[in-house]
Amino acid sequence: VIFISLDSVQSEYNKYRNTMPWLSVPFTNLHKLRIRDNLSGKYGVRMGLLPDLIVLNGSGSSNGGCEVVSRNGRGEYVSYFKGETAGSSWGCIMS
């Protein structure tokens, strides 16, 4: 899991980030490198639907990026961690 914030104020980013155990993109890089804008546009993440969890397979694809496994990671993660991935889109990231 990598946290990518849509916060526009660093104090809000810091407050939310401090509650999470996983890696994150530093606030300054989100804006300076346009990471936030590029990824939210690419994966369709919108402010009104936060927090959002997009699951990628990480193995890359023919177009040089990661393939989307699920756009509903928030709704599916419990089944994934219970091992109930047989027949689901998450099965491809288990190996």
C-alpha positions, 0 to 999 in steps of 0.5 A, a space after each residue: 500500500 502506498 498512500 497518495 494524498 489529495 490534500 492541498 495543505 501540508 498540515 492536513 496531509 501530515 495529520 492524515 498521514 500520521 495515522 497510517 502505517 504504510 509508505 507514502 509519497 511526500 507532500 512536496 513531491 505530490 505537487 512538484 512532480 504532479 504525481 497527485 494530478 497524474 494518478 488521480 486522473 489516470 485511475 479516476 479518483 475523485 475528492 467526494 469518493 475518498 478514501 479510495 483504494 485502487 488495487 494494481 497488479 504491479 507486474 506491468 503491462 504491455 503499455 508500460 504501466 500496472 494493470 488495475 485489479 480492482 477499483 473497489 479495493 475498499 469494498 473487497 479487501 476484507 475478502 482478500 485478507 480472509 483468503 477468499 480470492 478464488 475466482 475474484 480479480 484479486 487472485 492474480 496478485 496472490 502469486 
